[in-house]
Amino acid sequence: MMYPFLTLTDETEITYSEMKSDGTVKVYIETPDEHDGFHNAVCWLPKYRWEDIHGYLDEEIEGYKGLLKNNVNLIMELSKKDCDV
């Protein structure tokens, strides 16, 4: 299950999963786009492993990397409340 974390002014939605048994948390980023439908990416915390990046420019991903690094402790803490570890 994914939980809402943040909505940015450009309507980008950032959600996170419960903490998995291996200590990882999936963060999903999605931005509506009038030409492509949606841009999206997945980042696995705490190792910041990115995958399934579609539609975002490298500069945009760099911005999301910074946002996640600034909020990793909060996201990890919130994800523990929903895990069955």
Backbone bond lengths (Angstrom), bond angles and torsions (degrees), N, CA, C in turn:
res aa  C-N    CA-C-N  psi(-1)  N-CA   C-N-CA  omega(-1)  CA-C   N-CA-C  phi
1 M - - - 1.444 - - 1.524 108.83 -
2 M 1.331 116.69 143.80 1.454 122.29 179.10 1.526 108.88 -109.49
3 Y 1.334 114.93 143.96 1.462 121.84 -177.49 1.527 109.25 -120.72
4 P 1.338 118.24 141.33 1.464 120.10 179.44 1.524 111.34 -67.45
5 F 1.330 115.24 139.05 1.459 120.07 176.44 1.529 110.85 -117.80
6 L 1.339 116.97 -47.76 1.454 119.26 -172.22 1.528 109.66 -157.14
7 T 1.326 116.09 140.46 1.461 122.41 170.25 1.518 107.25 -118.53
8 L 1.331 116.25 123.41 1.457 121.70 -179.51 1.530 110.34 -87.81
9 T 1.321 117.00 167.90 1.465 121.44 -176.45 1.527 112.96 -64.11
10 D 1.337 118.13 -22.81 1.470 120.67 177.77 1.528 111.67 -89.65
11 E 1.333 116.15 14.23 1.468 124.73 178.86 1.531 113.40 74.97
12 T 1.322 117.85 12.52 1.463 120.68 173.32 1.519 108.65 -66.07
13 E 1.319 115.60 130.36 1.468 122.38 177.76 1.524 108.85 -106.07
14 I 1.316 116.14 132.50 1.466 121.76 175.76 1.511 107.20 -119.44
15 T 1.327 115.57 123.24 1.461 121.88 -179.83 1.519 109.14 -125.82
16 Y 1.323 115.76 162.54 1.465 120.90 179.90 1.519 109.16 -138.16
17 S 1.331 115.58 158.26 1.459 121.57 178.41 1.518 110.37 -97.49
18 E 1.312 114.97 172.20 1.455 118.84 168.88 1.526 107.58 -67.94
19 M 1.310 116.83 158.35 1.457 120.16 178.58 1.524 108.98 -68.84
20 K 1.328 115.47 130.41 1.465 121.44 178.67 1.519 109.53 -77.91
21 S 1.318 116.60 165.91 1.469 121.18 -177.25 1.528 112.35 -61.59
22 D 1.331 117.64 -22.59 1.471 120.50 178.24 1.531 112.59 -89.39
23 G 1.343 117.14 5.32 1.458 121.69 177.58 1.513 114.89 87.33
24 T 1.333 117.83 6.97 1.452 120.54 -179.98 1.527 111.42 -94.44
25 V 1.321 114.42 156.72 1.461 122.04 178.09 1.530 107.50 -132.76
26 K 1.317 115.77 130.43 1.465 121.13 177.53 1.525 108.85 -88.54
27 V 1.330 115.93 129.04 1.455 121.91 174.29 1.528 107.02 -114.79
28 Y 1.320 116.04 127.86 1.456 122.29 -178.59 1.517 108.29 -115.12
29 I 1.334 115.76 130.04 1.461 122.25 -179.64 1.523 107.64 -119.04
30 E 1.337 116.30 131.98 1.459 120.68 -177.39 1.526 109.88 -143.26
31 T 1.327 115.62 131.08 1.454 121.91 179.07 1.523 109.33 -126.05
32 P 1.335 118.54 127.91 1.463 119.39 175.75 1.526 110.50 -66.01
33 D 1.333 115.98 144.56 1.455 121.22 179.41 1.524 108.24 -139.69
34 E 1.313 116.77 128.43 1.468 120.19 -174.95 1.527 113.07 -67.49
35 H 1.330 118.21 -20.75 1.461 121.04 -179.96 1.525 112.80 -95.66
36 D 1.327 117.13 -40.87 1.471 122.03 -174.55 1.522 113.82 -102.00
37 G 1.300 118.27 -8.43 1.466 120.92 -173.40 1.517 110.06 93.29
38 F 1.341 116.38 -72.48 1.465 121.57 178.70 1.511 110.34 -147.24
39 H 1.315 116.21 146.10 1.462 122.59 165.84 1.523 104.84 -102.64
40 N 1.323 116.80 144.69 1.459 118.60 -178.62 1.525 111.22 -152.96
41 A 1.325 114.70 160.42 1.462 122.29 178.17 1.526 108.83 -158.09
42 V 1.322 115.43 156.44 1.457 122.85 176.73 1.523 108.34 -122.97
43 C 1.327 115.60 136.55 1.462 121.24 174.15 1.527 107.92 -129.37
44 W 1.327 116.25 130.58 1.465 121.31 177.07 1.520 109.36 -99.56
45 L 1.307 115.34 118.97 1.469 122.12 176.74 1.524 108.55 -94.14
46 P 1.296 120.57 153.47 1.467 127.92 7.81 1.527 114.14 -91.01
47 K 1.331 119.74 2.48 1.469 120.81 -176.41 1.525 113.64 -86.91
48 Y 1.331 117.97 -3.60 1.461 122.26 -179.70 1.536 111.28 56.47
49 R 1.330 116.16 46.60 1.462 121.77 177.91 1.525 108.13 -88.85
50 W 1.327 116.20 114.89 1.465 122.12 -176.73 1.517 110.51 -94.93
51 E 1.341 115.99 143.87 1.457 121.27 176.96 1.527 109.39 -154.92
52 D 1.308 115.60 167.62 1.471 122.10 176.12 1.529 112.77 49.88
53 I 1.318 116.70 48.41 1.465 121.51 178.75 1.529 108.14 -87.34
54 H 1.326 116.38 119.79 1.462 121.46 -178.78 1.529 110.45 -132.24
55 G 1.330 116.21 119.55 1.454 121.14 171.90 1.512 116.43 91.46
56 Y 1.321 118.79 -17.82 1.464 120.45 -178.17 1.524 110.86 -85.29
57 L 1.324 115.68 144.42 1.455 121.74 171.90 1.527 108.91 -78.47
58 D 1.328 116.55 158.71 1.467 120.82 179.17 1.529 111.31 -56.50
59 E 1.346 116.93 -38.36 1.462 120.09 -179.35 1.530 111.16 -65.17
60 E 1.331 115.96 -35.96 1.464 119.24 178.91 1.527 110.63 -66.89
61 I 1.318 116.52 -42.43 1.473 120.28 178.02 1.521 109.85 -63.00
62 E 1.326 117.81 -39.41 1.466 120.52 177.40 1.525 110.55 -59.66
63 G 1.327 116.97 -40.29 1.464 120.83 177.17 1.517 112.02 -63.51
64 Y 1.336 116.70 -42.07 1.469 120.22 178.24 1.528 111.09 -67.91
65 K 1.316 117.18 -34.33 1.469 120.26 175.94 1.525 109.70 -60.05
66 G 1.319 116.90 -45.35 1.463 120.96 178.82 1.518 111.66 -63.39
67 L 1.323 116.77 -43.03 1.463 121.09 178.96 1.529 110.49 -60.40
68 L 1.330 116.65 -44.87 1.471 119.43 -179.85 1.522 111.79 -67.30
69 K 1.334 117.19 -39.91 1.468 119.60 178.77 1.526 111.08 -63.09
70 N 1.325 117.16 -34.99 1.462 120.78 178.70 1.523 112.84 -73.82
71 N 1.326 116.99 -17.75 1.469 121.22 -175.64 1.517 114.00 -122.31
72 V 1.333 118.03 8.83 1.460 120.73 -174.67 1.524 112.51 -58.23
73 N 1.319 118.23 -41.34 1.465 119.97 -178.45 1.519 111.54 -63.13
74 L 1.323 116.83 -41.90 1.461 120.96 179.34 1.531 110.85 -66.73
75 I 1.329 117.19 -45.07 1.468 120.52 179.84 1.527 110.31 -61.97
76 M 1.322 117.06 -44.63 1.472 120.20 -179.56 1.524 110.70 -63.41
77 E 1.315 117.19 -40.63 1.471 120.91 179.51 1.524 110.80 -66.13
78 L 1.317 117.57 -45.49 1.464 120.74 178.45 1.520 111.31 -61.62
79 S 1.323 116.95 -38.55 1.461 120.36 -177.65 1.525 112.64 -66.62
80 K 1.320 117.49 -25.56 1.469 121.26 179.28 1.523 111.54 -69.30
81 K 1.317 116.79 -28.55 1.462 120.40 -178.00 1.514 111.56 -66.79
82 D 1.334 116.84 -19.52 1.459 120.79 -175.99 1.520 112.37 -113.63
83 C 1.324 118.83 13.84 1.458 119.21 -177.93 1.529 111.29 -102.47
84 D 1.294 113.83 159.41 1.464 121.54 178.16 1.521 110.97 -112.91
85 V 1.321 117.26 37.78 1.470 121.66 -177.46 1.512 109.35 -72.50
